[in-house]
Amino acid sequence: MSFRRSLLSLRRLGRPSLAALLALVLLASPAHALVRFNDGRDQIFVGASYSWAYDTNIFASSEGGSTSVSSANLHIDYARRAGILGFNASLSYDISRFDKFSGQNFANPSVSMELTKGEGRTTGSLTLSGARSSRADPSTNTRLNTLNYTTGLFLKYPVIDRYSFSGSFTYSQAKEVDTQGLANLNTYSAAIDLNYVYTSERDLMGGYRLRVTDTSFNTKSYDNSWSAGVTGKLLPKLNGSFRAGYQVRTTPGVPDSDTHGLFLTGSSSWNFDAKTSLTGQVTKDFSTTATAVNIDSFVTSLDLQHTFNARLSAGLNLGYGHTRFLGSLGGGRRDDYLTWGGNLNYTMRDYLKFSVTYTWFENWSTLSFSDFIRQSVTFTVSTRF
């Protein structure tokens, strides 16, 4: 059977068939499924998962829409290490079936590839990816089906002693499908940094980024960002990366859309002991929604993880976000959200894992249609061999 016919067959599977298929995969012996060749330089992994979820608001809007959702995922990962070069590739296929709102059923493929060079004077990577995604979007208050394509080139070149330059060039496209009145986005970004090895545990960096966002609504935004930061040991027991700076966004032809402000990005972890860690993240940046509206978003989160033993672990998370919709197209809209949840994970064997996750998400908005509460609980069984 051809690959195309196989995908079409998977799309026709119902919930019982999916469960039976994955049950067979989970019971397979991992000793015969992991493929190694060329003296271990080439490896192939196969993974699968099945989940059942109950979601109280699949459209992320005040009108709600609750249903149970059954989902399955099959993926193949390939890794090659030969000399100074490395190559990684992944092929994945996701299927979801909604008990109600069957029009939201989806089958989403994705593929990614990465070529890396980790040794020599110039190091870096080249990445390519393509994926179809389906999700509830709080900014448009509907479900979006998006084709995403991304390519990126990342390079680092040492100059003298402790100094080095790093740069990146990326392009991404987000194309909305099955939805009328939404914009397709093309984003181009180029950045350069000067890096300085301050100590053996801490590096400093500073640089400039230019980002251009082009929409199918004939609008184009230009972001100029200057920032500096630190990576490595931020404080005793606190490791991570943080940078801050100033950013200006201009959108010619769109009234009152030009803006400027603080740019932030960072992530750090605090290990209380060998079993407990706390990870924090923060981001403040400009972006463009699927309705071609410029937004200024601030997002921060905390994630607490604890490992009880080799098989059992649990986590708690808390997050907050604030979004300003800019310019005349934004209509003065402001959104704030609060989310929290937890997860419990159990590893029965090295290749068989179970998890349960609960999430609460509440959004407050100056637009009444965007005021909503969303809760979900998800049970998942997964394997990789």
C-alpha positions, 0 to 999 in steps of 0.5 A, a space after each residue: 500500500 502506498 504512503 498516500 493510501 495509508 494516510 487516507 486509511 488512517 483518516 477513516 479510522 474511528 475511535 475503537 479502531 484507533 485504540 486497538 491499533 495503538 494497543 498493539 503498538 504499545 504491547 510490541 517488544 521494544 528490543 525489536 523496534 529500535 533500529 541501529 546501523 552503521 555502528 550505531 551512527 544511525 538510529 530510528 525510533 518509533 513512537 505512538 500515543 493515545 489520549 482522551 480529553 474532556 474540554 469545556 470550551 473548544 472554541 475559546 469564546 463566551 459561547 463555549 462548546 464542550 465535548 470529549 476528544 479522542 486523539 492518536 499520534 504516530 511518529 518516526 524519528 531518525 538521527 545520524 551522527 557522522 564526524 562533525 555533522 549531525 542530521 535529525 528528521 521526524 515524521 508525525 501524524 496526528 488524528 483527533 475525533 470530537 464526540 460533538 462538533 464532528 466538523 472539527 475533526 482533523 488529521 494533521 501531518 508534520 515533518 521536520 529536518 535539521 542539519 547541525 555542525 557542532 565542531 570546527 571554527 564555524 558552528 550552527 544548524 539549518 532547519 526545515 519544517 512543515 506542519 498542519 495544526 488545529 487549535 483554539 485561538 483566544 485572539 480570534 475566538 475560534 478554531 484555526 487550521 493552519 499550514 505552517 512552514 519554517 526554515 532557519 539558518 543559525 551560525 556562530 563564529 569565534 573572533 578572538 579569545 572570549 568574543 564571538 559573533 552569532 547570527 540567524 536568518 529565519 522565514 516562516 509562513 502561516 496559511 489559514 485553511 477552512 476559515 474565511 476572512 483570516 490573513 496568511 502571514 509571512 515573517 522574515 527575521 534576521 539577527 546578529 549578536 556579539 557574545 562575550 565569555 564573562 566567566 566559565 559559568 556565564 556569557 553576556 550577549 548584545 545585538 540587533 534584530 530586524 523582523 518583517 511581517 507581511 500579511 495577505 491583507 496588504 499590510 506589512 510591519 517592521 520590527 527593530 529590536 536592540 537587546 542585551 542579556 546573559 546566559 548560564 548561571 544567573 544566580 547561585 542555583 538559578 540557571 537559564 537565559 535572559 535578555 531585555 531591550 527596546 523595540 519599535 514596530 511600524 506598520 505603514 498605511 495603518 492608522 495609529 499602529 506604530 508603537 514602541 516598548 520593552 522587549 523581554 525574553 527569558 527562561 530559568 530553572 531553580 533546582 531545590 534538590 535532586 527531585 524538585 525544580 521550579 522553571 520560570 519563563 517570561 516574554 514580551 514582544 510584538 506579533 500579528 494575529 490571524 486577523 492582521 491586527 498588531 498586538 503587544 503581549 506579555 506572558 509569564 509562567 511558573 512550572 513546579 516539577 517533583 519526582 517521587 521515584 523512578 516511576 512517578 512524577 507530578 507537576 503544578 503550573 501557573 501562568 498570566 498574560 496581558 495583550 494589547 490590540 494595537 491601532 485602529 484595527 485593534 479597536 482598543 481591545 485589552 485581554 488578560 488571562 490566568 491559567 493554572 493546572 497540574 499533571 501526574 505521570 507514571 512510567 510502567 516500563 521504560 517504553 510505556 507511560 501514562 499521564 493525566 493533566 488538568 488545565 484551567 484557563 480564564 480570559 477577561 477582555 474588553 470585548 464581551 465575546 472574548 470573556 470565557 472560561 475553559 477547563 480540560 482534563 486529559 488522559 494519555 498513554 504513550 510509548 517510544 522505542 
